[in-house]
Amino acid sequence: MLSILIPVFNVDITDLVKDLSSQCHKARIDFEIICLDDQSKRSIQLKNREVEGLFGVNYVELSENVGRARIRNRLARLARYEWLLFLDCDCKITGKKYIKNYVQHLSGEGAYVGGTIYSKTKPKSKSKMLHWVYGQKREARTIEARNKRPAQFFHSNNFLISRNMILEYPFSDELKEYGFEDLALGQKLAKHQVMIQHIDNPVLHSGLKKNQQFMHDQIQAMNNLAYLIRTNQIETIRLVKVYKKLKRMGLFGVLRLFVSRYEQLLTNALFNRPNRLYLLDIIKLYYFDKALNKAKNNVIL
């Protein structure tokens, strides 16, 4: 028995839901697909209402935007079955045995993470190149790499977990905007000795964002990272380690001054040469520092 849970925001999910429904029928399992729309555009909502007619599909439009963490917790509470498969709305199922690959783990323990892949073909629009490069270099990792650091590479866009487990260790409800809600959950599970196993069952990330939106989300995520660090919900990650090192060496003031003066030049250079992800990291360090300094109860790093 499987509950497939999809938070929806401004994405047409009709093909995704039809593919999932078809595979569930072929796998001969009892299933439900619950889609919660988090205040999408009216045109998107009208399109997605098509899935209401499919067997086992429950599509609901929320009256207010609740955010990335809360909507996933709400989906978990609504689910009827013991095992929950969380999927992002902007993914595409590419494997014909995608559901079957998860079904074989329904009697297991812990969480199973299927992974993410990006198209091998570059996007036609240059305005989406940054997200594509980032995905290829930072998110599309091999099973071997992911299982070396299972909590670090835990992503909420494609994972299986028992309902009891996610209710006991939910997403951080206070995180409404984009960023790090999945890392926080992964580290929470690891802290409580919940097994995280990465398997070869990826989805294709099809919802590439334009450069400006991608940058906005990356900067917004620094607010979440600062909050999670302050509240001890995640352990130090690479970006924070670099931040600490620069602070200890007395060099962060130079970086702060440099980015404050030349942020637009750095951003333009990144858009023109997306492979230079170190420029993105420099900008993120600057905004992470700003987010920490905004806090009333700032931790000492």
N, C-alpha and C positions, 0 to 999 in steps of 0.2 A: 504494500500500500504506500503510495507516494503523493505528497502534496508539492506541487511546483508553484513557487512563489515569485511573482514578477512585479517589482515596483515600476511604475510607468511615469515618465515625464517627457512630454513633447516628442515622442517617437511612435511611429506606426508599428504596432506589434502584431498585426494580423498574420503575416507570414510566419513569424516566430511561433505563435500559439498554434497555428495549424500544423506546423512541422512537429511540435512537441506532442500534440494530440494524436497525430498519426503514428508516431513512434511508440507512444504508450499503448495504443490499441494493438499494434503488432507485437509488443512485448507481453500482452495479455495480463496486464496488472490493473488493480484498482487504483484510480488516480483522480486527482482534482487539480485544476490550474486556477490559481487565484491571482488576479491582476488588480492592483490598486493604483488608480491614477491620482497623482499628487498635484492636481490643479494644472493640467496641460492646457494648451491653446484649444479653443472651442473646435476648430477644424480637425485637430488630432483626435479629440474625444469622439466626435461624430464618426470618424473613420474607424476607430477602435471598437466602437459599439457593435461592429459586425461579429466579433468573437463571442458575443453573448449567446448566439444561437448554437454554438458548438457544445457537444455533450461534455459534461464535467467541467465546464469553464464558468467561472464566476468573475465578472468584471464590475468593479465598483469605482465611482468617481468621488473622491473625498471633497468635503465642503471647504477645506482649507489646506494650505501647503504645510505638511508636517516635517519635511526634511528627510535626508537619506537614512539616518539611523532609526528614527521613530517609525517610519513606514515599514521597515524590515521587521522591527519588533511587533508591529501591529499585524503584519502578515503571519508571523509565527503564531500569534495568539488565535488568529482566525482559522488556522489549518486544522483539519480533522484527523489527519493520519500521523503515524509515528515518525516517519522520515520526511524531511523537508529538503527540497532542492531549490536553492536560491539562484536566480538568474537575473542579470541586468537586461533592461528592455532593448538596449542597442547592440545586442549580440546576435550572431547568426549560427545556427546549428549546421555543421558541415559533415559530421560523421553519421553514417546510416545506423550505427549501433550506439549512438550517444546515450539513449535512455538505458539500453541493455547493459552498457558498461557501468552505469551507476547501480542498476538493480542487483548486480552481484555483490554489492557492498551493503545491502540493506540489513543484513544480519550481523554486521560488524559493530565496531565501537569507535567513537571519536568523530572527527570531521574528515571529509575527503574533498580535495580541491582539484578540479579538473584542468585548470590552466587556461591561458589566453594566447591566441595567435593573432597576428595581423597579416593582412594581404601582402604577398611577396611583391606585388606590383605597386609601384609608387602611385599616390593619388594624382589624378589629372590636374587638380587645382593646387597651385603652389601655396595657397593660403591654408592648406591642411597638412603641409609637409612636416611641420614641427611635431604635431601630435603623432604622426606616423613614425617618424624617426625615434621619438621618445618611446613609443610602444615597442618598436623593434629592439631597442637597446636596453630598456629598463624593465619591461613587463613580460615580454615573450621569452621566458626562460625554459631551459630543458628540465626534465623531471629530476635529473641528477642534481642540478644546481638548486632546484626548489626544495628537494628533500634534505639537502645539507643545512638549510635554514628554513624549516617549514613555517615557523611563525612569521618570519620576516617577509616571506613571499605568499602569505595568506591573502587572497583577494576574494571579495564578497560577490563578484560578478558571476561565479560559477562554482558553487560548492554544495555538498550534501552533509547534513547533520541531523541528529535525532531531535525531535521536538522538545523532549525533556531537557536536553543539553542546552539548546539555545534559549529556552525559558529560564534556565538556571544561570546562564552566562550570556545575557543579552548584549546587543549593541549599546553603545553609550548614548542614551536618549538625549543628552544635552547637546550633542553635535547635530546641528541642523544643516549647515552648509557643507560644501564639498571638502573631502580630504581626511584621510587617516582613520576613518571609522573602521575599516577592515583590518588595518594593522593593529589597532587597539583591541579588536576582538581576537585576532590571532594570538597576540601576546597574553591576553586574558586567559584564553584556553590553555596555552602552554604553561602559564603560571599555576593553573589548577590541574596540571598533569593530564590534560585531555590530549589524546593522540591526534596529531594532524598529519595526514598522509596525502601527498601529492600524487595524482595518477595521470595517466596519459588519456585525457578525455576533454580536449580543449574546445572552446567556442571561439568563433571569429569575432573580434571587436570591429564592428562595422560603422559605428557612430563617430567618425573622426570629427573633431572640432576645428573650427578655424583658429588661426594663430592667436588672435586677440582674445577669444573666449578661452582658449587653452591656457594662455598666460594668466588671465583673470582667475581661473580656477586654481592654478598652481600657487598664485599669491594668496588667494583666499585660504588655501589649505594650510598656510603658515600660521594662521590664527588658531586652527584646530590643533596643529602640532604643538604650539606654545601652551595651549590649555592642557593638553594631555601630558606634557612634560611637567607642568606646574602641579598637576593633580596626581602625579605618579601613576598614570594609567598605562604608560608605555615606557620601556627602557630606552636608553640612548640609542639613536640610530646614526648612520654615517654623517648626515648633514649636521646633526647636533655635535658630534665628535669634532668635526672640522671647526664648528663655531667655538667650541671650548678651547681648541688649540690656538686659534687666532686670538682669542681673548687672553690666554696665558702668555702669548708671545707679544702682546701689546700691539697687534697689527690690525685689530678689527676696526679701530677708529679710521685707519687709512681706507679700508674697504668701504666703510659707511660713507665717508666723504666722497670717495670715487663714484659710488653708485648714485648718491644723491645728486651729483653734478651731471653724470653721463648715463643715467638710466635709459633715456630714449635711444641714445646711440647704441648701447648694449643690446637693447631690445631689437632694434633694426638689424643689427649685425646677426643676431640669433635668427631672426626671420629669414634673412638672406642666406645664412649658412646653418641650417638646423642641426647639422652634425656636431656643432660646437655646443654641446649640452653643458659644458662647464660654465658658459655664460648664464644659462638658466640657473645653475646652482649658485652663482654669485648673487644674482638678483634675489633668489629665494633666501639666502643667508641674510641679506639686508632686511627683508620683510619679516623674517623670523625674529630678528633682533627688535624690530619695531613692535611686533606683537608682544614680545616679552616685556618691553618697556611700558606698554599700555596697561599691563596688569597691576592691580593694586598690591597683590601679595606675590611679588616676583620672586621666583626661586633663584638661589645663587648657583650659577653654573660654573 
